[in-house]
């Protein structure tokens, strides 16, 4: 869904390299040239309540049909706290989950602000340096409208390498020339 005060929207099913843009009530509010197949598009100004939002794309001046129209709605209240997939010592990336489309996500490491960015929802892979050490804490909040309170903190504690789970593997058959991993960190 597209939410009031949202400042970023994800557009999927794109041809790599296309131009993609978003309109709200027929006025362009964001554009990316050279898009990937799933592209986040920053939106300025933020969506108002009840706007008709449409995504458009074009490659080599050949436009695609417009997306389905989405009407911007009030965001969930209260906003859910972001979550995290498990994080292990030595890693430099963390996956933040449970993110609302268009929200501004703020990330802290051991209580120290790292950065904030607009989200296109669901989850994000964020990179931090230096590598994590066991026992560190990552936290995140999200906020839609500037006057509204942010969500509660979502937190995760960095686990030691000894906590890494074994990877999952598809059954191996005689004569196989490859091993297929089904789960891994």
KAHUPE-V377915 format. One record per pair of residues at least 24 apart in sequence whose ideal C-beta (glycine too) atoms are under 8 Angstrom apart, sorted by the first residue. I is the first residue (numbers start at 0). J is the second residue. If there is no record, write none. Layout:
# KAHUPE-V377915
I&J  I&J
This chain:
# KAHUPE-V377915
0&69  0&72  0&100  1&46  1&50  1&52  1&69  1&70  1&71  1&72  1&100  1&101  2&46  2&71  2&72  2&73  2&74  2&99  2&100  2&101  2&102  2&143  3&45  3&46  3&47  3&48  3&71  3&72  3&73  3&74  3&143  3&144  4&45  4&46  4&74  4&101  4&143  4&144  4&145  4&147  5&42  5&45  5&46  5&71  5&74  5&100  5&101  5&102  5&143  6&41  6&42  6&43  6&45  6&101  6&103  6&117  7&39  7&40  7&41  7&42  7&100  7&101  7&117  7&118  7&119  8&39  8&40  8&42  8&52  8&54  8&100  8&101  8&119  9&37  9&38  9&39  9&40  9&100  9&119  9&120  9&121  10&34  10&37  10&38  10&39  10&40  10&54  10&56  10&66  11&36  11&37  11&38  12&36  13&37  13&38  13&56  14&56  14&58  14&63  16&58  17&56  17&57  17&58  17&63  18&56  18&57  18&58  19&54  19&55  19&56  20&54  20&55  20&56  21&52  21&53  21&54  21&55  22&52  22&53  22&55  23&47  23&50  23&51  23&52  23&71  24&50  24&51  25&51  39&117  39&118  39&119  40&119  41&117  42&101  42&117  45&101  46&71  46&101  47&71  48&72  48&73  74&99  74&101  74&102  74&143  74&144  75&99  76&147  77&148  77&150  77&151  78&102  78&141  78&142  78&143  78&147  78&149  78&150  79&141  79&150  80&139  80&140  80&150  80&151  80&152  80&153  81&139  81&140  81&141  81&150  81&153  82&153  82&155  83&137  83&139  83&153  83&154  83&155  84&122  84&155  85&155  85&158  85&162  85&184  86&131  86&137  86&155  86&157  86&158  87&131  87&157  87&158  87&159  87&160  87&162  87&163  87&184  88&130  88&131  88&132  88&133  88&157  88&158  88&159  88&160  89&130  89&131  89&160  90&130  90&131  90&157  90&184  91&126  91&127  91&128  91&129  91&130  91&131  92&124  92&125  92&126  92&127  93&124  93&125  93&127  93&131  93&137  93&155  94&122  94&123  94&124  94&125  95&122  95&123  95&125  95&139  95&153  96&121  96&122  97&122  97&153  98&122  98&123  98&141  99&141  99&143  101&143  102&141  102&142  102&143  103&141  103&142  103&143  104&139  104&140  104&141  105&139  105&140  105&141  105&142  105&149  106&137  106&138  106&139  107&137  107&138  107&139  108&135  108&136  108&137  109&135  109&136  110&136  110&138  131&157  132&157  133&157  133&158  133&159  133&160
